[in-house]
Amino acid sequence: RPRHDSPDASPPRRPRHDSPDANPSRKLTQEKAAKMADGTSAGLVTGDKLQAEMIEKKRVEDEMFMHATDDALGVGQKTVFRDKRGRNLTSKSALEDAEKKAAEEKRKQDEQYVRMRGISQLERAKQAKIRIESEAAKPFARWVII
């Protein structure tokens, strides 16, 4: 048995089952552990208790939204557009960026097309197109019958 007149430096002992826990901080941590981060009960919960908590939570949220100001809810605010790095984008800069991306993509597609078809095949295709256009430009009646 420890003496009551001397401080005990030994680790805390296991609680006895027949006596209540006298440490108030331990009681608080046990109460906190019974709730999840959103405020609902943790652990084994009956369906009725869970439904009651959900109804109460919804009522509190609805009440909070009813009393919230338009500024707090963001009513009438302009949308803020941001890029990947989190910088604000104005509509003009966003349009310029989109145009640059489209031009770069078109350039890459054109280069890929040339690589896939070959330069000589493209030249032959251009000459064929020119020949067809020149034939189309000629008059329909080519022979004059006298």
Phi and psi in degrees as GROMACS dihedral restraints (atoms count N, CA, C in turn):
[ dihedral_restraints ]
;  ai    aj    ak    al  type     phi  dphi    fc
    3     4     5     6     1   -74.1    20    10
    4     5     6     7     1   151.5    20    10
    6     7     8     9     1   -83.3    20    10
    7     8     9    10     1   143.3    20    10
    9    10    11    12     1   -83.1    20    10
   10    11    12    13     1   -17.5    20    10
   12    13    14    15     1   -91.1    20    10
   13    14    15    16     1    -3.2    20    10
   15    16    17    18     1  -122.1    20    10
   16    17    18    19     1   144.6    20    10
   18    19    20    21     1   -70.8    20    10
   19    20    21    22     1   142.6    20    10
   21    22    23    24     1  -103.9    20    10
   22    23    24    25     1   119.4    20    10
   24    25    26    27     1   -93.6    20    10
   25    26    27    28     1     1.8    20    10
   27    28    29    30     1   -76.9    20    10
   28    29    30    31     1   161.0    20    10
   30    31    32    33     1   -66.3    20    10
   31    32    33    34     1   158.8    20    10
   33    34    35    36     1   -63.0    20    10
   34    35    36    37     1   147.3    20    10
   36    37    38    39     1   -90.4    20    10
   37    38    39    40     1   163.2    20    10
   39    40    41    42     1   -65.2    20    10
   40    41    42    43     1   141.5    20    10
   42    43    44    45     1   -70.7    20    10
   43    44    45    46     1   148.5    20    10
   45    46    47    48     1   -83.1    20    10
   46    47    48    49     1   146.8    20    10
   48    49    50    51     1   -73.6    20    10
   49    50    51    52     1   -23.3    20    10
   51    52    53    54     1   -91.7    20    10
   52    53    54    55     1    -4.4    20    10
   54    55    56    57     1  -120.3    20    10
   55    56    57    58     1   144.7    20    10
   57    58    59    60     1   -73.0    20    10
   58    59    60    61     1   158.4    20    10
   60    61    62    63     1   -76.2    20    10
   61    62    63    64     1   124.6    20    10
   63    64    65    66     1   -90.7    20    10
   64    65    66    67     1    -8.7    20    10
   66    67    68    69     1   -84.3    20    10
   67    68    69    70     1   112.9    20    10
   69    70    71    72     1   -70.5    20    10
   70    71    72    73     1   -30.7    20    10
   72    73    74    75     1   -67.9    20    10
   73    74    75    76     1   -33.1    20    10
   75    76    77    78     1   -68.9    20    10
   76    77    78    79     1   -34.3    20    10
   78    79    80    81     1   -65.3    20    10
   79    80    81    82     1   -40.6    20    10
   81    82    83    84     1   -64.2    20    10
   82    83    84    85     1   -42.7    20    10
   84    85    86    87     1   -65.9    20    10
   85    86    87    88     1   -33.9    20    10
   87    88    89    90     1   -68.9    20    10
   88    89    90    91     1   -36.3    20    10
   90    91    92    93     1   -69.5    20    10
   91    92    93    94     1   -39.0    20    10
   93    94    95    96     1   -66.3    20    10
   94    95    96    97     1   -34.3    20    10
   96    97    98    99     1   -68.7    20    10
   97    98    99   100     1   -17.8    20    10
   99   100   101   102     1   -78.7    20    10
  100   101   102   103     1    -6.3    20    10
  102   103   104   105     1  -118.8    20    10
  103   104   105   106     1   145.6    20    10
  105   106   107   108     1   -86.8    20    10
  106   107   108   109     1   178.0    20    10
  108   109   110   111     1   -63.1    20    10
  109   110   111   112     1   -32.8    20    10
  111   112   113   114     1   -85.0    20    10
  112   113   114   115     1    -1.2    20    10
  114   115   116   117     1   101.0    20    10
  115   116   117   118     1    -8.3    20    10
  117   118   119   120     1   -80.7    20    10
  118   119   120   121     1   160.9    20    10
  120   121   122   123     1   -69.8    20    10
  121   122   123   124     1   144.0    20    10
  123   124   125   126     1  -102.6    20    10
  124   125   126   127     1   164.0    20    10
  126   127   128   129     1    87.6    20    10
  127   128   129   130     1  -156.1    20    10
  129   130   131   132     1   -78.3    20    10
  130   131   132   133     1   113.2    20    10
  132   133   134   135     1  -125.9    20    10
  133   134   135   136     1   138.2    20    10
  135   136   137   138     1   -74.1    20    10
  136   137   138   139     1   159.2    20    10
  138   139   140   141     1   -63.2    20    10
  139   140   141   142     1   -39.4    20    10
  141   142   143   144     1   -64.1    20    10
  142   143   144   145     1   -43.0    20    10
  144   145   146   147     1   -66.4    20    10
  145   146   147   148     1   -40.7    20    10
  147   148   149   150     1   -65.0    20    10
  148   149   150   151     1   -42.8    20    10
  150   151   152   153     1   -64.7    20    10
  151   152   153   154     1   -40.8    20    10
  153   154   155   156     1   -63.2    20    10
  154   155   156   157     1   -41.6    20    10
  156   157   158   159     1   -64.4    20    10
  157   158   159   160     1   -40.8    20    10
  159   160   161   162     1   -65.1    20    10
  160   161   162   163     1   -40.8    20    10
  162   163   164   165     1   -63.9    20    10
  163   164   165   166     1   -44.0    20    10
  165   166   167   168     1   -64.4    20    10
  166   167   168   169     1   -42.1    20    10
  168   169   170   171     1   -63.0    20    10
  169   170   171   172     1   -42.6    20    10
  171   172   173   174     1   -65.3    20    10
  172   173   174   175     1   -39.2    20    10
  174   175   176   177     1   -63.0    20    10
  175   176   177   178     1   -42.3    20    10
  177   178   179   180     1   -65.0    20    10
  178   179   180   181     1   -42.4    20    10
  180   181   182   183     1   -65.2    20    10
  181   182   183   184     1   -43.3    20    10
  183   184   185   186     1   -61.6    20    10
  184   185   186   187     1   -41.4    20    10
  186   187   188   189     1   -64.1    20    10
  187   188   189   190     1   -39.0    20    10
  189   190   191   192     1   -64.7    20    10
  190   191   192   193     1   -41.4    20    10
  192   193   194   195     1   -69.6    20    10
  193   194   195   196     1   -32.6    20    10
  195   196   197   198     1   -66.3    20    10
  196   197   198   199     1   -33.7    20    10
  198   199   200   201     1   -95.3    20    10
  199   200   201   202     1    -1.9    20    10
  201   202   203   204     1   -76.5    20    10
  202   203   204   205     1   147.3    20    10
  204   205   206   207     1   -82.0    20    10
  205   206   207   208     1   164.3    20    10
  207   208   209   210     1   -64.2    20    10
  208   209   210   211     1   -34.7    20    10
  210   211   212   213     1   -64.5    20    10
  211   212   213   214     1   -40.3    20    10
  213   214   215   216     1   -67.2    20    10
  214   215   216   217     1   -33.2    20    10
  216   217   218   219     1   -85.9    20    10
  217   218   219   220     1   -14.2    20    10
  219   220   221   222     1    82.8    20    10
  220   221   222   223     1    23.7    20    10
  222   223   224   225     1   -71.2    20    10
  223   224   225   226     1   131.0    20    10
  225   226   227   228     1    80.4    20    10
  226   227   228   229     1     5.5    20    10
  228   229   230   231     1   -85.0    20    10
  229   230   231   232     1   150.2    20    10
  231   232   233   234     1   -79.1    20    10
  232   233   234   235     1   149.8    20    10
  234   235   236   237     1   -75.2    20    10
  235   236   237   238     1   134.6    20    10
  237   238   239   240     1  -100.6    20    10
  238   239   240   241     1   119.4    20    10
  240   241   242   243     1   -96.6    20    10
  241   242   243   244     1   136.7    20    10
  243   244   245   246     1  -130.0    20    10
  244   245   246   247     1   152.7    20    10
  246   247   248   249     1   -89.7    20    10
  247   248   249   250     1  -171.7    20    10
  249   250   251   252     1   -61.1    20    10
  250   251   252   253     1   -32.3    20    10
  252   253   254   255     1   -85.9    20    10
  253   254   255   256     1    -3.1    20    10
  255   256   257   258     1    92.4    20    10
  256   257   258   259     1     5.7    20    10
  258   259   260   261     1   -78.7    20    10
  259   260   261   262     1   146.1    20    10
  261   262   263   264     1   -68.1    20    10
  262   263   264   265     1   140.0    20    10
  264   265   266   267     1  -115.1    20    10
  265   266   267   268     1   130.8    20    10
  267   268   269   270     1   -87.4    20    10
  268   269   270   271     1   164.7    20    10
  270   271   272   273     1   -64.8    20    10
  271   272   273   274     1   -33.5    20    10
  273   274   275   276     1   -68.0    20    10
  274   275   276   277     1   -46.4    20    10
  276   277   278   279     1   -68.0    20    10
  277   278   279   280     1   -34.8    20    10
  279   280   281   282     1   -65.6    20    10
  280   281   282   283     1   -39.7    20    10
  282   283   284   285     1   -65.7    20    10
  283   284   285   286     1   -43.0    20    10
  285   286   287   288     1   -62.0    20    10
  286   287   288   289     1   -43.7    20    10
  288   289   290   291     1   -62.3    20    10
  289   290   291   292     1   -41.1    20    10
  291   292   293   294     1   -64.8    20    10
  292   293   294   295     1   -40.1    20    10
  294   295   296   297     1   -65.3    20    10
  295   296   297   298     1   -41.7    20    10
  297   298   299   300     1   -62.3    20    10
  298   299   300   301     1   -43.7    20    10
  300   301   302   303     1   -62.6    20    10
  301   302   303   304     1   -42.6    20    10
  303   304   305   306     1   -64.7    20    10
  304   305   306   307     1   -42.2    20    10
  306   307   308   309     1   -64.3    20    10
  307   308   309   310     1   -42.7    20    10
  309   310   311   312     1   -64.4    20    10
  310   311   312   313     1   -41.3    20    10
  312   313   314   315     1   -64.3    20    10
  313   314   315   316     1   -41.1    20    10
  315   316   317   318     1   -64.4    20    10
  316   317   318   319     1   -41.4    20    10
  318   319   320   321     1   -62.3    20    10
  319   320   321   322     1   -43.5    20    10
  321   322   323   324     1   -63.7    20    10
  322   323   324   325     1   -40.1    20    10
  324   325   326   327     1   -65.2    20    10
  325   326   327   328     1   -39.9    20    10
  327   328   329   330     1   -63.8    20    10
  328   329   330   331     1   -43.4    20    10
  330   331   332   333     1   -62.4    20    10
  331   332   333   334     1   -41.8    20    10
  333   334   335   336     1   -63.6    20    10
  334   335   336   337     1   -39.7    20    10
  336   337   338   339     1   -63.0    20    10
  337   338   339   340     1   -44.4    20    10
  339   340   341   342     1   -63.2    20    10
  340   341   342   343     1   -44.0    20    10
  342   343   344   345     1   -63.4    20    10
  343   344   345   346     1   -37.5    20    10
  345   346   347   348     1   -75.1    20    10
  346   347   348   349     1   -37.3    20    10
  348   349   350   351     1   -88.9    20    10
  349   350   351   352     1   -36.6    20    10
  351   352   353   354     1    99.9    20    10
  352   353   354   355     1   149.1    20    10
  354   355   356   357     1   -70.0    20    10
  355   356   357   358     1   -44.2    20    10
  357   358   359   360     1   -66.1    20    10
  358   359   360   361     1   -36.1    20    10
  360   361   362   363     1   -66.0    20    10
  361   362   363   364     1   -38.3    20    10
  363   364   365   366     1   -66.0    20    10
  364   365   366   367     1   -40.0    20    10
  366   367   368   369     1   -61.8    20    10
  367   368   369   370     1   -45.3    20    10
  369   370   371   372     1   -61.8    20    10
  370   371   372   373     1   -39.2    20    10
  372   373   374   375     1   -65.4    20    10
  373   374   375   376     1   -40.0    20    10
  375   376   377   378     1   -63.7    20    10
  376   377   378   379     1   -43.7    20    10
  378   379   380   381     1   -64.3    20    10
  379   380   381   382     1   -39.5    20    10
  381   382   383   384     1   -64.6    20    10
  382   383   384   385     1   -39.6    20    10
  384   385   386   387     1   -64.9    20    10
  385   386   387   388     1   -40.7    20    10
  387   388   389   390     1   -64.0    20    10
  388   389   390   391     1   -43.2    20    10
  390   391   392   393     1   -61.2    20    10
  391   392   393   394     1   -43.6    20    10
  393   394   395   396     1   -64.9    20    10
  394   395   396   397     1   -41.7    20    10
  396   397   398   399     1   -65.2    20    10
  397   398   399   400     1   -38.8    20    10
  399   400   401   402     1   -67.6    20    10
  400   401   402   403     1   -37.0    20    10
  402   403   404   405     1   -66.0    20    10
  403   404   405   406     1   -38.0    20    10
  405   406   407   408     1   -68.6    20    10
  406   407   408   409     1   -28.1    20    10
  408   409   410   411     1   -78.5    20    10
  409   410   411   412     1   -18.5    20    10
  411   412   413   414     1   -70.8    20    10
  412   413   414   415     1   155.2    20    10
  414   415   416   417     1   -66.6    20    10
  415   416   417   418     1   154.6    20    10
  417   418   419   420     1   -69.6    20    10
  418   419   420   421     1   -45.8    20    10
  420   421   422   423     1   -85.3    20    10
  421   422   423   424     1   111.9    20    10
  423   424   425   426     1  -100.2    20    10
  424   425   426   427     1   -24.3    20    10
  426   427   428   429     1  -109.5    20    10
  427   428   429   430     1   131.4    20    10
  429   430   431   432     1  -100.3    20    10
  430   431   432   433     1   123.1    20    10
  432   433   434   435     1   -99.5    20    10
  433   434   435   436     1   126.5    20    10
